[in-house]
Amino acid sequence: MNDDRPFWQLATHCCRSCLGRVLMGKSIDGRRVYRCAQCGARGDSDDASVICCCGIRLKTGADAGVRCVVNDAPSPECPLEIVAEQARS
């Protein structure tokens, strides 16, 4: 195994570009790295919101209130384990 590649684990987030599953790893210098398993979007940050739906912002820069959550009722129509939904107040 090549030591310059991060070890990936599943994060409880979905990609804001394609809704694919977000993976979390660490680079060789110890920084946290997030990558979409579907489209390959990538970001270095301490927080998954760098690429996930939790980081969706309005044009004004305000938080859009969308959050990644576990799908409590998977079905054939929506079998995804993690989905994005409007945050509950």
Secondary structure, DSSP 8 states (H G I E B T S, - for coil): --TTS---EEEEEEBTTT--EEEEEE-TTS-EEEEETTT--EEESSSGGGTBGGG-B-TTS-B--EEEEE-SS--SS---SEEEEE---
